[in-house]
Amino acid sequence: MSNTAKFKLSTLAVLAAALMSSVTAAQAAVTVLGWPGGSEETALRAVVDDYNGQANVADADKVELLFFSRDGFYDKLQADMAAGSDAFDLNLLATYAIGRYAPYMEPVDLGPDAVTTFGDSVLKTMQFDGKQYGVPTDLSLHFMYYRKDLVAALMADDAAKAKYAEISEKYLGKKLEPKDPNDWTWDDWAATALYFSKDVNAESPVRYGTVLQMKNLLFNMMVFQSLPRSYGGDWMDASGAITVDSDAYRTGLEMYKMLYDAGASPRDSLSYEYAETNAAFGSGQTATALQWNAAAGELTDPEKSPAVADNVGIVAPPAGPDGRADHIHGLGLGLNKNAKNKEGAIKFLKWMATESAALDYAKNGGSPALAPAVVAKIAAERPDLVQLGQFADAYGYVMTGGTSAKALSVYELQAKEFTGYWSGQQTLDEALARTKAGMEELLK
């Protein structure tokens, strides 16, 4: 037996064992496979409880949840689906991975409510080869979160402005003045992050100017890449040539490392991803954070983030020479071709596509991209969802090659090499050369 086959079987065995520990054969439930942590899990758990509580949902069609770790999630999922696993009926799906899993899934009809709830463009984030493969649950992009009170105090203090100019000249080679965050370039953000860092400015009212997600994790590359993208960076050009070894990527990578080395981000940022970033910003000791939009509900909630909730500002990522850029993709749920309870699974998907279910998901912290008439009903409670749609429309992008079957492998490669540079294990030239060579092999 090959190592690949052993891996598939062992992964399937682990999954099956985990499932059996929580779901008995007698329940015959609709099993949904997702990933743990973040607002997606919180919202999904809430709407599943609501769905299961409906009188017209038969016991055999009630939904049970099963979670994989985010680390290696997509490799584990592909291994199980390729092996013909029927241990789950529905599984997490993402825009950048539909082509990878479509052979193991079935297209679905979400019913007439779906287009009214989401609109055509959002439904397309779950389509492949013209077929609908899932219901969209979350639209993901990035917000620049900042402390309104700190920025306002800086802009009103002439002595602070002088210190800011001194710091920006030392680290960025030019004297800058504080700006409204909605007008920030990346240099403005970097200068602000440096100013609000105790290691750079002993008079800073907080310890860190920002918090960088630098863990060797593919999702962190999605957060980072809007910086080089706004400088004109891309994965490849129209001819298919890999263009990652560029001034744009060099600028972005060097800026992250400069901020990290200066102490503008916590020293353990090399192990940070979503949860650690929320914790750092929510502690009240960080001035800015480039973070997923899904964090807005937590960071602006006085109960969850009492230290900052009343002073959280949200804008789009800063601008580069090519303007603003905001990585975008959709998450959703799709149907496993080998599902045991296809009928019950489709009923749940159609329910998730209704306006009431989508609003329920949003009220519980999820980030669905809703049609204008629908999002208006929750705008006062979730203003971030209004910004979500605006930023996606104005600044959203997908890297050339970002929906290919090897897209996740590209992100994994970048995470390995770029983290190696940020941690000092290799030079910038080495990191970019290895990334380019790896991408040429993956995307040829």
TORROZA-698591 format. One record per residue (C-alpha): residue in three letters; y, x, z; residue number from 0; chain. Coordinates in nm, 3 decimals. Layout:
BEGIN
   residu         y         x         z   num   chaine
      ala         Y         X         Z   NUM        A
...
END
This chain:
BEGIN
   residu         y         x         z   num   chaine
      met     0.000     0.000     0.000     0        A
      ser     0.345     0.135    -0.094     1        A
      asn     0.615     0.199     0.163     2        A
      thr     0.824    -0.075     0.000     3        A
      ala     0.545    -0.326     0.038     4        A
      lys     0.488    -0.223     0.398     5        A
      phe     0.860    -0.267     0.467     6        A
      lys     0.860    -0.614     0.316     7        A
      leu     0.557    -0.723     0.514     8        A
      ser     0.679    -0.574     0.839     9        A
      thr     1.020    -0.733     0.797    10        A
      leu     0.860    -1.067     0.719    11        A
      ala     0.639    -1.036     1.024    12        A
      val     0.934    -0.968     1.250    13        A
      leu     1.123    -1.263     1.105    14        A
      ala     0.828    -1.495     1.140    15        A
      ala     0.769    -1.386     1.499    16        A
      ala     1.132    -1.445     1.588    17        A
      leu     1.124    -1.785     1.425    18        A
      met     0.807    -1.892     1.601    19        A
      ser     0.958    -1.799     1.934    20        A
      ser     1.231    -2.059     1.888    21        A
      val     1.088    -2.320     1.655    22        A
      thr     0.750    -2.483     1.700    23        A
      ala     0.544    -2.615     1.414    24        A
      ala     0.573    -2.965     1.559    25        A
      gln     0.949    -2.963     1.512    26        A
      ala     0.925    -2.908     1.134    27        A
      ala     1.297    -2.840     1.139    28        A
      val     1.529    -2.728     0.863    29        A
      thr     1.573    -2.361     0.943    30        A
      val     1.899    -2.186     0.856    31        A
      leu     1.914    -1.806     0.847    32        A
      gly     2.252    -1.650     0.920    33        A
      trp     2.405    -1.353     1.096    34        A
      pro     2.523    -1.334     1.456    35        A
      gly     2.869    -1.288     1.597    36        A
      gly     3.214    -1.389     1.485    37        A
      ser     3.361    -1.726     1.413    38        A
      glu     3.096    -1.808     1.151    39        A
      glu     2.822    -1.829     1.415    40        A
      thr     3.041    -2.024     1.657    41        A
      ala     3.141    -2.279     1.395    42        A
      leu     2.791    -2.312     1.252    43        A
      arg     2.638    -2.373     1.594    44        A
      ala     2.895    -2.644     1.664    45        A
      val     2.848    -2.837     1.339    46        A
      val     2.471    -2.810     1.361    47        A
      asp     2.485    -2.972     1.706    48        A
      asp     2.701    -3.248     1.560    49        A
      tyr     2.469    -3.295     1.263    50        A
      asn     2.158    -3.308     1.481    51        A
      gly     2.326    -3.564     1.706    52        A
      gln     2.361    -3.819     1.428    53        A
      ala     2.133    -4.120     1.463    54        A
      asn     2.037    -4.115     1.094    55        A
      val     1.903    -3.756     1.102    56        A
      ala     1.525    -3.766     1.144    57        A
      asp     1.361    -3.525     1.389    58        A
      ala     1.188    -3.348     1.100    59        A
      asp     1.527    -3.282     0.938    60        A
      lys     1.714    -3.152     1.241    61        A
      val     1.853    -2.803     1.191    62        A
      glu     1.744    -2.491     1.375    63        A
      leu     1.934    -2.161     1.352    64        A
      leu     1.792    -1.813     1.318    65        A
      phe     2.004    -1.498     1.314    66        A
      phe     1.953    -1.147     1.177    67        A
      ser     2.167    -0.853     1.281    68        A
      arg     2.456    -0.781     1.043    69        A
      asp     2.335    -0.424     1.008    70        A
      gly     2.098    -0.418     0.713    71        A
      phe     2.113    -0.798     0.680    72        A
      tyr     2.108    -0.812     0.302    73        A
      asp     1.826    -0.562     0.260    74        A
      lys     1.613    -0.753     0.510    75        A
      leu     1.695    -1.081     0.338    76        A
      gln     1.601    -0.949    -0.005    77        A
      ala     1.276    -0.803     0.127    78        A
      asp     1.171    -1.136     0.276    79        A
      met     1.276    -1.346    -0.021    80        A
      ala     1.106    -1.112    -0.267    81        A
      ala     0.790    -1.138    -0.057    82        A
      gly     0.800    -1.517    -0.090    83        A
      ser     0.895    -1.594     0.268    84        A
      asp     0.906    -1.961     0.365    85        A
      ala     1.018    -1.885     0.721    86        A
      phe     1.367    -2.026     0.647    87        A
      asp     1.489    -2.308     0.426    88        A
      leu     1.854    -2.212     0.392    89        A
      asn     2.010    -1.868     0.405    90        A
      leu     2.349    -1.707     0.420    91        A
      leu     2.495    -1.635     0.078    92        A
      ala     2.800    -1.438    -0.031    93        A
      thr     2.991    -1.417    -0.356    94        A
      tyr     2.912    -1.046    -0.391    95        A
      ala     2.536    -1.104    -0.347    96        A
      ile     2.452    -1.423    -0.542    97        A
      gly     2.326    -1.231    -0.844    98        A
      arg     2.098    -1.029    -0.619    99        A
      tyr     1.929    -1.334    -0.466   100        A
      ala     1.947    -1.598    -0.741   101        A
      pro     1.590    -1.520    -0.858   102        A
      tyr     1.462    -1.629    -0.517   103        A
      met     1.679    -1.937    -0.477   104        A
      glu     1.717    -2.282    -0.629   105        A
      pro     2.042    -2.429    -0.764   106        A
      val     2.165    -2.730    -0.569   107        A
      asp     2.356    -3.050    -0.635   108        A
      leu     2.611    -3.090    -0.355   109        A
      gly     2.706    -3.444    -0.448   110        A
      pro     3.040    -3.599    -0.549   111        A
      asp     3.221    -3.515    -0.224   112        A
      ala     3.211    -3.140    -0.279   113        A
      val     3.485    -3.109    -0.542   114        A
      thr     3.718    -3.332    -0.340   115        A
      thr     3.656    -3.128    -0.025   116        A
      phe     3.685    -2.779    -0.170   117        A
      gly     3.815    -2.794    -0.526   118        A
      asp     3.658    -2.634    -0.834   119        A
      ser     3.778    -2.277    -0.776   120        A
      val     3.624    -2.255    -0.430   121        A
      leu     3.296    -2.407    -0.545   122        A
      lys     3.281    -2.132    -0.807   123        A
      thr     3.253    -1.868    -0.532   124        A
      met     2.899    -2.001    -0.484   125        A
      gln     2.808    -2.019    -0.852   126        A
      phe     2.604    -1.786    -1.073   127        A
      asp     2.539    -1.828    -1.446   128        A
      gly     2.715    -2.163    -1.429   129        A
      lys     2.487    -2.305    -1.158   130        A
      gln     2.575    -2.401    -0.801   131        A
      tyr     2.369    -2.196    -0.556   132        A
      gly     2.524    -2.299    -0.228   133        A
      val     2.786    -2.481    -0.026   134        A
      pro     3.093    -2.270     0.060   135        A
      thr     3.150    -2.240     0.434   136        A
      asp     3.405    -1.962     0.474   137        A
      leu     3.655    -1.789     0.251   138        A
      ser     3.708    -1.435     0.368   139        A
      leu     4.010    -1.213     0.317   140        A
      his     4.232    -1.007     0.544   141        A
      phe     4.544    -1.071     0.748   142        A
      met     4.777    -0.814     0.895   143        A
      tyr     4.811    -0.919     1.258   144        A
      tyr     5.107    -0.787     1.454   145        A
      arg     5.284    -0.836     1.784   146        A
      lys     5.599    -1.038     1.718   147        A
      asp     5.752    -0.947     2.054   148        A
      leu     5.705    -0.573     2.002   149        A
      val     5.843    -0.571     1.649   150        A
      ala     6.142    -0.786     1.747   151        A
      ala     6.228    -0.553     2.035   152        A
      leu     6.201    -0.248     1.806   153        A
      met     6.432    -0.396     1.544   154        A
      ala     6.694    -0.487     1.805   155        A
      asp     6.711    -0.141     1.969   156        A
      asp     6.919     0.133     1.800   157        A
      ala     6.761     0.409     2.010   158        A
      ala     6.415     0.285     1.919   159        A
      lys     6.512     0.279     1.551   160        A
      ala     6.622     0.642     1.573   161        A
      lys     6.290     0.738     1.732   162        A
      tyr     6.108     0.544     1.461   163        A
      ala     6.294     0.738     1.189   164        A
      glu     6.213     1.067     1.359   165        A
      ile     5.843     0.984     1.379   166        A
      ser     5.822     0.861     1.020   167        A
      glu     5.990     1.177     0.892   168        A
      lys     5.747     1.397     1.086   169        A
      tyr     5.428     1.221     0.976   170        A
      leu     5.522     1.062     0.642   171        A
      gly     5.789     1.298     0.517   172        A
      lys     6.068     1.041     0.502   173        A
      lys     6.296     0.860     0.739   174        A
      leu     6.218     0.489     0.752   175        A
      glu     6.379     0.197     0.926   176        A
      pro     6.184    -0.082     1.095   177        A
      lys     6.131    -0.388     0.874   178        A
      asp     6.015    -0.744     0.901   179        A
      pro     5.633    -0.719     0.868   180        A
      asn     5.641    -0.955     0.573   181        A
      asp     5.826    -0.681     0.387   182        A
      trp     5.603    -0.390     0.493   183        A
      thr     5.471    -0.131     0.256   184        A
      trp     5.172     0.071     0.376   185        A
      asp     5.413     0.348     0.477   186        A
      asp     5.608     0.098     0.688   187        A
      trp     5.288    -0.011     0.858   188        A
      ala     5.181     0.347     0.920   189        A
      ala     5.520     0.434     1.068   190        A
      thr     5.500     0.128     1.294   191        A
      ala     5.148     0.220     1.402   192        A
      leu     5.261     0.572     1.489   193        A
      tyr     5.569     0.453     1.678   194        A
      phe     5.361     0.222     1.899   195        A
      ser     5.107     0.493     1.989   196        A
      lys     5.132     0.668     2.325   197        A
      asp     4.994     0.992     2.178   198        A
      val     5.285     0.999     1.934   199        A
      asn     5.556     0.820     2.131   200        A
      ala     5.526     0.845     2.508   201        A
      glu     5.777     0.560     2.543   202        A
      ser     5.561     0.311     2.351   203        A
      pro     5.507    -0.013     2.547   204        A
      val     5.143    -0.026     2.430   205        A
      arg     4.875     0.239     2.397   206        A
      tyr     4.787     0.207     2.029   207        A
      gly     4.980     0.121     1.714   208        A
      thr     4.677    -0.014     1.531   209        A
      val     4.299    -0.040     1.543   210        A
      leu     4.099     0.086     1.246   211        A
      gln     3.752    -0.038     1.153   212        A
      met     3.587     0.296     1.070   213        A
      lys     3.219     0.240     1.152   214        A
      asn     2.968     0.332     0.882   215        A
      leu     2.932    -0.032     0.777   216        A
      leu     2.975    -0.188     0.433   217        A
      phe     3.203    -0.469     0.557   218        A
      asn     3.455    -0.214     0.684   219        A
      met     3.496    -0.089     0.329   220        A
      met     3.611    -0.437     0.228   221        A
      val     3.882    -0.418     0.493   222        A
      phe     3.990    -0.069     0.389   223        A
      gln     3.990    -0.102     0.012   224        A
      ser     4.297    -0.326    -0.016   225        A
      leu     4.501    -0.015     0.066   226        A
      pro     4.389     0.190    -0.237   227        A
      arg     4.379    -0.126    -0.448   228        A
      ser     4.753    -0.178    -0.392   229        A
      tyr     4.802     0.176    -0.527   230        A
      gly     4.613     0.086    -0.845   231        A
      gly     4.264     0.182    -0.728   232        A
      asp     3.947     0.029    -0.870   233        A
      trp     3.576     0.105    -0.889   234        A
      met     3.564     0.151    -1.265   235        A
      asp     3.775     0.108    -1.575   236        A
      ala     3.722    -0.121    -1.874   237        A
      ser     3.487     0.130    -2.035   238        A
      gly     3.265     0.145    -1.726   239        A
      ala     3.377     0.491    -1.612   240        A
      ile     3.383     0.531    -1.232   241        A
      thr     3.743     0.575    -1.113   242        A
      val     3.703     0.603    -0.736   243        A
      asp     3.806     0.972    -0.733   244        A
      ser     4.172     0.882    -0.778   245        A
      asp     4.513     0.931    -0.625   246        A
      ala     4.493     0.573    -0.497   247        A
      tyr     4.176     0.632    -0.295   248        A
      arg     4.298     0.970    -0.178   249        A
      thr     4.617     0.812    -0.047   250        A
      gly     4.428     0.542     0.142   251        A
      leu     4.165     0.771     0.289   252        A
      glu     4.422     1.028     0.398   253        A
      met     4.641     0.763     0.562   254        A
      tyr     4.350     0.632     0.770   255        A
      lys     4.255     0.983     0.878   256        A
      met     4.615     1.075     0.962   257        A
      leu     4.649     0.770     1.185   258        A
      tyr     4.314     0.832     1.351   259        A
      asp     4.382     1.202     1.411   260        A
      ala     4.729     1.121     1.552   261        A
      gly     4.580     0.884     1.808   262        A
      ala     4.728     0.568     1.657   263        A
      ser     4.383     0.405     1.677   264        A
      pro     4.131     0.434     1.964   265        A
      arg     3.920     0.751     1.959   266        A
      asp     3.599     0.547     1.935   267        A
      ser     3.722     0.366     1.622   268        A
      leu     3.443     0.538     1.429   269        A
      ser     3.213     0.281     1.591   270        A
      tyr     3.445    -0.018     1.538   271        A
      glu     3.393    -0.328     1.329   272        A
      tyr     3.497    -0.693     1.365   273        A
      ala     3.426    -0.755     1.734   274        A
      glu     3.573    -0.428     1.859   275        A
      thr     3.889    -0.484     1.657   276        A
      asn     3.939    -0.828     1.807   277        A
      ala     3.882    -0.693     2.157   278        A
      ala     4.130    -0.409     2.109   279        A
      phe     4.406    -0.627     1.967   280        A
      gly     4.338    -0.909     2.210   281        A
      ser     4.368    -0.672     2.506   282        A
      gly     4.744    -0.652     2.458   283        A
      gln     4.741    -0.276     2.410   284        A
      thr     4.757    -0.268     2.029   285        A
      ala     5.056    -0.346     1.807   286        A
      thr     4.888    -0.419     1.470   287        A
      ala     4.544    -0.481     1.322   288        A
      leu     4.422    -0.527     0.965   289        A
      gln     4.144    -0.775     1.032   290        A
      trp     3.945    -1.057     0.874   291        A
      asn     4.119    -1.394     0.860   292        A
      ala     3.835    -1.539     1.067   293        A
      ala     3.983    -1.369     1.373   294        A
      ala     4.298    -1.582     1.367   295        A
      gly     4.149    -1.865     1.568   296        A
      glu     4.045    -1.633     1.850   297        A
      leu     4.355    -1.413     1.856   298        A
      thr     4.594    -1.708     1.866   299        A
      asp     4.396    -1.902     2.129   300        A
      pro     4.561    -1.873     2.475   301        A
      glu     4.224    -1.917     2.645   302        A
      lys     4.044    -1.651     2.442   303        A
      ser     4.332    -1.404     2.400   304        A
      pro     4.581    -1.478     2.679   305        A
      ala     4.746    -1.136     2.657   306        A
      val     4.867    -1.183     2.297   307        A
      ala     4.812    -1.539     2.174   308        A
      asp     5.176    -1.648     2.202   309        A
      asn     5.304    -1.340     2.017   310        A
      val     5.065    -1.300     1.723   311        A
      gly     5.229    -1.278     1.384   312        A
      ile     5.029    -1.301     1.060   313        A
      val     5.126    -1.169     0.717   314        A
      ala     4.938    -1.052     0.408   315        A
      pro     4.829    -0.686     0.390   316        A
      pro     5.120    -0.448     0.317   317        A
      ala     5.230    -0.363    -0.035   318        A
      gly     5.169    -0.053    -0.241   319        A
      pro     5.327     0.049    -0.572   320        A
      asp     5.117    -0.219    -0.744   321        A
      gly     5.216    -0.488    -0.494   322        A
      arg     4.998    -0.657    -0.235   323        A
      ala     4.620    -0.685    -0.266   324        A
      asp     4.375    -0.879    -0.053   325        A
      his     3.996    -0.850    -0.086   326        A
      ile     3.841    -1.194    -0.121   327        A
      his     3.491    -1.337    -0.114   328        A
      gly     3.318    -1.656    -0.015   329        A
      leu     3.036    -1.711     0.234   330        A
      gly     2.805    -2.008     0.219   331        A
      leu     2.455    -2.145     0.258   332        A
      gly     2.197    -2.167    -0.020   333        A
      leu     1.844    -2.297    -0.073   334        A
      asn     1.540    -2.069    -0.052   335        A
      lys     1.306    -2.132    -0.347   336        A
      asn     1.011    -2.123    -0.107   337        A
      ala     1.165    -2.354     0.153   338        A
      lys     0.917    -2.574     0.336   339        A
      asn     1.160    -2.859     0.392   340        A
      lys     1.366    -2.870     0.073   341        A
      glu     1.452    -3.237     0.104   342        A
      gly     1.588    -3.198     0.455   343        A
      ala     1.768    -2.876     0.360   344        A
      ile     1.946    -3.045     0.067   345        A
      lys     2.054    -3.333     0.292   346        A
      phe     2.217    -3.082     0.526   347        A
      leu     2.389    -2.898     0.238   348        A
      lys     2.532    -3.224     0.102   349        A
      trp     2.657    -3.316     0.449   350        A
      met     2.823    -2.975     0.481   351        A
      ala     3.008    -3.050     0.155   352        A
      thr     3.174    -3.363     0.296   353        A
      glu     3.533    -3.365     0.418   354        A
      ser     3.435    -3.463     0.772   355        A
      ala     3.186    -3.178     0.805   356        A
      ala     3.428    -2.922     0.657   357        A
      leu     3.702    -3.030     0.898   358        A
      asp     3.453    -3.017     1.185   359        A
      tyr     3.362    -2.662     1.082   360        A
      ala     3.732    -2.566     1.068   361        A
      lys     3.809    -2.721     1.408   362        A
      asn     3.534    -2.509     1.560   363        A
      gly     3.673    -2.180     1.431   364        A
      gly     3.529    -2.154     1.081   365        A
      ser     3.745    -2.061     0.782   366        A
      pro     3.664    -2.296     0.496   367        A
      ala     3.888    -2.290     0.189   368        A
      leu     3.984    -2.656     0.160   369        A
      ala     4.156    -2.857    -0.109   370        A
      pro     4.529    -2.907    -0.037   371        A
      ala     4.492    -3.273     0.062   372        A
      val     4.215    -3.182     0.306   373        A
      val     4.371    -2.873     0.464   374        A
      ala     4.689    -3.074     0.526   375        A
      lys     4.494    -3.279     0.780   376        A
      ile     4.436    -2.971     0.996   377        A
      ala     4.747    -2.766     0.913   378        A
      ala     4.908    -2.811     1.256   379        A
      glu     4.589    -2.704     1.434   380        A
      arg     4.486    -2.431     1.189   381        A
      pro     4.796    -2.297     1.008   382        A
      asp     4.593    -1.987     0.921   383        A
      leu     4.390    -2.196     0.677   384        A
      val     4.709    -2.275     0.489   385        A
      gln     4.788    -1.902     0.472   386        A
      leu     4.430    -1.837     0.368   387        A
      gly     4.478    -2.041     0.053   388        A
      gln     4.821    -1.898    -0.020   389        A
      phe     4.715    -1.534     0.015   390        A
      ala     4.396    -1.584    -0.183   391        A
      asp     4.591    -1.737    -0.469   392        A
      ala     4.870    -1.476    -0.469   393        A
      tyr     4.693    -1.151    -0.377   394        A
      gly     4.316    -1.207    -0.399   395        A
      tyr     4.108    -0.963    -0.605   396        A
      val     3.752    -0.848    -0.670   397        A
      met     3.689    -0.485    -0.765   398        A
      thr     3.551    -0.427    -1.114   399        A
      gly     3.176    -0.426    -1.053   400        A
      gly     3.220    -0.602    -0.718   401        A
      thr     2.985    -0.889    -0.806   402        A
      ser     2.710    -0.678    -0.961   403        A
      ala     2.357    -0.664    -0.823   404        A
      lys     2.437    -0.321    -0.679   405        A
      ala     2.773    -0.411    -0.522   406        A
      leu     2.641    -0.403    -0.167   407        A
      ser     2.483    -0.065    -0.228   408        A
      val     2.821     0.063    -0.348   409        A
      tyr     2.987    -0.054    -0.030   410        A
      glu     2.712     0.110     0.176   411        A
      leu     2.758     0.436    -0.014   412        A
      gln     3.133     0.429     0.040   413        A
      ala     3.091     0.354     0.410   414        A
      lys     2.865     0.656     0.453   415        A
      glu     3.084     0.899     0.262   416        A
      phe     3.424     0.777     0.378   417        A
      thr     3.321     0.765     0.743   418        A
      gly     3.191     1.118     0.695   419        A
      tyr     3.538     1.224     0.587   420        A
      trp     3.721     1.038     0.864   421        A
      ser     3.491     1.188     1.126   422        A
      gly     3.545     1.543     0.992   423        A
      gln     3.188     1.592     0.870   424        A
      gln     3.300     1.659     0.513   425        A
      thr     3.617     1.720     0.315   426        A
      leu     3.799     1.458     0.114   427        A
      asp     3.693     1.626    -0.211   428        A
      glu     3.329     1.622    -0.101   429        A
      ala     3.345     1.258     0.006   430        A
      leu     3.496     1.142    -0.322   431        A
      ala     3.267     1.357    -0.538   432        A
      arg     2.957     1.221    -0.364   433        A
      thr     3.088     0.867    -0.382   434        A
      lys     3.161     0.899    -0.754   435        A
      ala     2.817     1.048    -0.827   436        A
      gly     2.644     0.778    -0.627   437        A
      met     2.840     0.499    -0.792   438        A
      glu     2.762     0.637    -1.137   439        A
      glu     2.393     0.614    -1.053   440        A
      leu     2.418     0.266    -0.901   441        A
      leu     2.643     0.107    -1.166   442        A
      lys     2.521     0.282    -1.480   443        A
END
